[in-house]
Amino acid sequence: MRIGLAQICTSRDLDANLQLVADHAARAAERSCDVVLFPEATMRAFGHNLTEIAQPIDGPWAEGLRSIADEHGITVVAGMFTPAPDGEKGARVHNTLLAVGNGVDTSYDKIHLYDAFGFSESDTVAAGEEQVRIAPATDEALTLGLATCYDVRFPQLFIDHARAGAAGVLLPASWGAGPGKVEQWELLVRARALDSTSWILACGQAEPSASGVEAKPKAPTGVGHSMIVSPDGRIVARAGAAPELLVADIDDPVSTRESIPVLTNARLS
């Protein structure tokens, strides 16, 4: 299965961001990708009001994603925001991944919220509860788990996906900048590959300063450095800070799981 990671830098403008998706989905389709993954907060970059633009998964922005996927015959996975029940501090959203195309039409609400490094995602975002996996209808069909950004710090989610039959995990992010944060991102992504002996397809928002986009101070607006990591922890493809499209072929990790049988050797669940 051929996977594309579209490391883009989104803004406040929903229409402009959808056009970025259309442009990069076309590029991925030209390179024969079966799936193209976009970052967390593709619909609107962090640092802007999210509740005012939240839409259901059958709303106009999501329908735009479906049209793009249908036009190019590709599975599109992108981060958006959907309405959630109000919390103690008022209106909230779900941080949602929408996956559409090639026989797929489902969504995942981010389970682990980024209440760390002085940022409180849970003030405006409600946590999801359910794990989600997809199986695009392609010539080499593989099951892929879904996770989002801060989820990468919680190994069990990735192990659960692997034990449920996923060959890899699609991991979009909008990683917060700061001292050591790029190094943490790489370490965590590679560790989750080894924990679960799975492909990790980690697509981050490009760094705004490398993209010519003005970012909101203190918001986790991305550092780039998307990567595709094999089930034995090797980096197969890696981006820099600027916008870029990564492409790699992935396969069933059965041989790695036989030679490094951590999933079957584990004595605690």
Rosetta blueprint (number, residue, H / E / L):
1 M L
2 R E
3 I E
4 G E
5 L E
6 A E
7 Q E
8 I L
9 C L
10 T L
11 S L
12 R L
13 D L
14 L H
15 D H
16 A H
17 N H
18 L H
19 Q H
20 L H
21 V H
22 A H
23 D H
24 H H
25 A H
26 A H
27 R H
28 A H
29 A H
30 E H
31 R L
32 S L
33 C L
34 D L
35 V E
36 V E
37 L E
38 F L
39 P L
40 E L
41 A L
42 T L
43 M L
44 R L
45 A L
46 F L
47 G L
48 H L
49 N L
50 L L
51 T L
52 E L
53 I L
54 A L
55 Q L
56 P L
57 I L
58 D L
59 G L
60 P H
61 W H
62 A H
63 E H
64 G H
65 L H
66 R H
67 S H
68 I H
69 A H
70 D H
71 E H
72 H H
73 G L
74 I L
75 T E
76 V E
77 V E
78 A E
79 G E
80 M E
81 F E
82 T E
83 P E
84 A E
85 P E
86 D E
87 G E
88 E L
89 K L
90 G E
91 A E
92 R E
93 V E
94 H E
95 N E
96 T E
97 L E
98 L E
99 A E
100 V E
101 G E
102 N L
103 G L
104 V E
105 D E
106 T E
107 S E
108 Y E
109 D E
110 K L
111 I L
112 H L
113 L L
114 Y L
115 D E
116 A E
117 F L
118 G L
119 F E
120 S E
121 E H
122 S H
123 D H
124 T L
125 V E
126 A E
127 A L
128 G L
129 E L
130 E L
131 Q L
132 V L
133 R E
134 I E
135 A L
136 P L
137 A L
138 T L
139 D L
140 E L
141 A L
142 L L
143 T L
144 L E
145 G E
146 L E
147 A L
148 T L
149 C H
150 Y H
151 D H
152 V H
153 R H
154 F L
155 P H
156 Q H
157 L H
158 F H
159 I H
160 D H
161 H H
162 A H
163 R H
164 A L
165 G L
166 A L
167 A L
168 G E
169 V E
170 L E
171 L E
172 P E
173 A E
174 S L
175 W L
176 G L
177 A L
178 G L
179 P L
180 G L
181 K H
182 V H
183 E H
184 Q H
185 W H
186 E H
187 L H
188 L H
189 V H
190 R H
191 A H
192 R H
193 A H
194 L H
195 D H
196 S H
197 T L
198 S L
199 W E
200 I E
201 L E
202 A E
203 C E
204 G E
205 Q L
206 A L
207 E L
208 P H
209 S H
210 A H
211 S L
212 G L
213 V L
214 E L
215 A L
216 K L
217 P L
218 K L
219 A L
220 P L
221 T L
222 G L
223 V L
224 G L
225 H L
226 S L
227 M E
228 I E
229 V E
230 S L
231 P L
232 D L
233 G L
234 R L
235 I E
236 V E
237 A E
238 R E
239 A L
240 G L
241 A L
242 A L
243 P L
244 E E
245 L E
246 L E
247 V E
248 A E
249 D E
250 I L
251 D L
252 D L
253 P L
254 V H
255 S H
256 T H
257 R H
258 E H
259 S H
260 I L
261 P L
262 V H
263 L H
264 T H
265 N H
266 A L
267 R L
268 L L
269 S L
